[in-house]
Amino acid sequence: RTPKRLNVCTSCIKAGKVAR
């Protein structure tokens, strides 16, 4: 059970913490 918010956060961190 992983919320999409966490998924986006992981991608965001890889992109440079853009999604906060």
PDB file of N, CA, C and O in Angstrom:
ATOM      1  N   ARG A   1       0.873  -1.210   0.000  1.00  0.00           N
ATOM      2  CA  ARG A   1       0.000   0.000   0.000  1.00  0.00           C
ATOM      3  C   ARG A   1       0.904   1.254   0.000  1.00  0.00           C
ATOM      4  O   ARG A   1       1.329   1.712   1.061  1.00  0.00           O
ATOM      5  N   THR A   2       1.183   1.782  -1.151  1.00  0.00           N
ATOM      6  CA  THR A   2       2.007   3.004  -1.163  1.00  0.00           C
ATOM      7  C   THR A   2       1.249   4.142  -1.845  1.00  0.00           C
ATOM      8  O   THR A   2       0.961   4.062  -3.040  1.00  0.00           O
ATOM      9  N   PRO A   3       0.934   5.161  -1.129  1.00  0.00           N
ATOM     10  CA  PRO A   3       0.203   6.312  -1.730  1.00  0.00           C
ATOM     11  C   PRO A   3       0.975   6.888  -2.925  1.00  0.00           C
ATOM     12  O   PRO A   3       2.204   6.821  -2.966  1.00  0.00           O
ATOM     13  N   LYS A   4       0.276   7.429  -3.851  1.00  0.00           N
ATOM     14  CA  LYS A   4       0.973   7.999  -5.027  1.00  0.00           C
ATOM     15  C   LYS A   4       1.808   9.210  -4.577  1.00  0.00           C
ATOM     16  O   LYS A   4       2.788   9.567  -5.232  1.00  0.00           O
ATOM     17  N   ARG A   5       1.439   9.807  -3.516  1.00  0.00           N
ATOM     18  CA  ARG A   5       2.193  11.008  -3.022  1.00  0.00           C
ATOM     19  C   ARG A   5       3.628  10.548  -2.706  1.00  0.00           C
ATOM     20  O   ARG A   5       4.592  11.241  -3.032  1.00  0.00           O
ATOM     21  N   LEU A   6       3.753   9.414  -2.090  1.00  0.00           N
ATOM     22  CA  LEU A   6       5.117   8.923  -1.740  1.00  0.00           C
ATOM     23  C   LEU A   6       5.857   8.607  -3.040  1.00  0.00           C
ATOM     24  O   LEU A   6       7.055   8.862  -3.169  1.00  0.00           O
ATOM     25  N   ASN A   7       5.123   8.051  -3.990  1.00  0.00           N
ATOM     26  CA  ASN A   7       5.761   7.700  -5.275  1.00  0.00           C
ATOM     27  C   ASN A   7       6.286   8.973  -5.931  1.00  0.00           C
ATOM     28  O   ASN A   7       7.401   9.005  -6.450  1.00  0.00           O
ATOM     29  N   VAL A   8       5.486   9.990  -5.899  1.00  0.00           N
ATOM     30  CA  VAL A   8       5.903  11.267  -6.517  1.00  0.00           C
ATOM     31  C   VAL A   8       7.064  11.851  -5.729  1.00  0.00           C
ATOM     32  O   VAL A   8       7.981  12.439  -6.303  1.00  0.00           O
ATOM     33  N   CYS A   9       7.021  11.691  -4.433  1.00  0.00           N
ATOM     34  CA  CYS A   9       8.107  12.230  -3.588  1.00  0.00           C
ATOM     35  C   CYS A   9       9.426  11.551  -3.973  1.00  0.00           C
ATOM     36  O   CYS A   9      10.464  12.202  -4.092  1.00  0.00           O
ATOM     37  N   THR A  10       9.361  10.243  -4.163  1.00  0.00           N
ATOM     38  CA  THR A  10      10.598   9.512  -4.532  1.00  0.00           C
ATOM     39  C   THR A  10      11.130  10.057  -5.859  1.00  0.00           C
ATOM     40  O   THR A  10      12.326  10.312  -6.004  1.00  0.00           O
ATOM     41  N   SER A  11      10.244  10.228  -6.802  1.00  0.00           N
ATOM     42  CA  SER A  11      10.664  10.739  -8.131  1.00  0.00           C
ATOM     43  C   SER A  11      11.133  12.186  -7.961  1.00  0.00           C
ATOM     44  O   SER A  11      12.083  12.634  -8.602  1.00  0.00           O
ATOM     45  N   CYS A  12      10.436  12.895  -7.080  1.00  0.00           N
ATOM     46  CA  CYS A  12      10.790  14.316  -6.884  1.00  0.00           C
ATOM     47  C   CYS A  12      12.185  14.410  -6.282  1.00  0.00           C
ATOM     48  O   CYS A  12      12.990  15.245  -6.695  1.00  0.00           O
ATOM     49  N   ILE A  13      12.463  13.570  -5.329  1.00  0.00           N
ATOM     50  CA  ILE A  13      13.809  13.599  -4.698  1.00  0.00           C
ATOM     51  C   ILE A  13      14.867  13.291  -5.762  1.00  0.00           C
ATOM     52  O   ILE A  13      15.948  13.881  -5.772  1.00  0.00           O
ATOM     53  N   LYS A  14      14.535  12.364  -6.646  1.00  0.00           N
ATOM     54  CA  LYS A  14      15.501  12.000  -7.704  1.00  0.00           C
ATOM     55  C   LYS A  14      15.639  13.175  -8.673  1.00  0.00           C
ATOM     56  O   LYS A  14      16.715  13.402  -9.227  1.00  0.00           O
ATOM     57  N   ALA A  15      14.571  13.909  -8.873  1.00  0.00           N
ATOM     58  CA  ALA A  15      14.610  15.052  -9.807  1.00  0.00           C
ATOM     59  C   ALA A  15      15.256  16.243  -9.099  1.00  0.00           C
ATOM     60  O   ALA A  15      15.719  17.175  -9.757  1.00  0.00           O
ATOM     61  N   GLY A  16      15.293  16.221  -7.775  1.00  0.00           N
ATOM     62  CA  GLY A  16      15.950  17.342  -7.073  1.00  0.00           C
ATOM     63  C   GLY A  16      14.985  17.931  -6.062  1.00  0.00           C
ATOM     64  O   GLY A  16      14.971  19.143  -5.850  1.00  0.00           O
ATOM     65  N   LYS A  17      14.179  17.087  -5.436  1.00  0.00           N
ATOM     66  CA  LYS A  17      13.207  17.582  -4.425  1.00  0.00           C
ATOM     67  C   LYS A  17      12.403  18.733  -5.001  1.00  0.00           C
ATOM     68  O   LYS A  17      12.443  19.845  -4.474  1.00  0.00           O
ATOM     69  N   VAL A  18      11.682  18.480  -6.068  1.00  0.00           N
ATOM     70  CA  VAL A  18      10.877  19.564  -6.688  1.00  0.00           C
ATOM     71  C   VAL A  18       9.467  19.531  -6.112  1.00  0.00           C
ATOM     72  O   VAL A  18       8.833  20.575  -5.955  1.00  0.00           O
ATOM     73  N   ALA A  19       8.975  18.336  -5.798  1.00  0.00           N
ATOM     74  CA  ALA A  19       7.605  18.223  -5.250  1.00  0.00           C
ATOM     75  C   ALA A  19       7.663  18.401  -3.743  1.00  0.00           C
ATOM     76  O   ALA A  19       6.817  17.881  -3.016  1.00  0.00           O
ATOM     77  N   ARG A  20       8.634  19.114  -3.293  1.00  0.00           N
ATOM     78  CA  ARG A  20       8.792  19.394  -1.857  1.00  0.00           C
ATOM     79  C   ARG A  20       9.280  18.133  -1.158  1.00  0.00           C
ATOM     80  O   ARG A  20       9.481  18.139   0.056  1.00  0.00           O
TER      81      ARG A  20
END
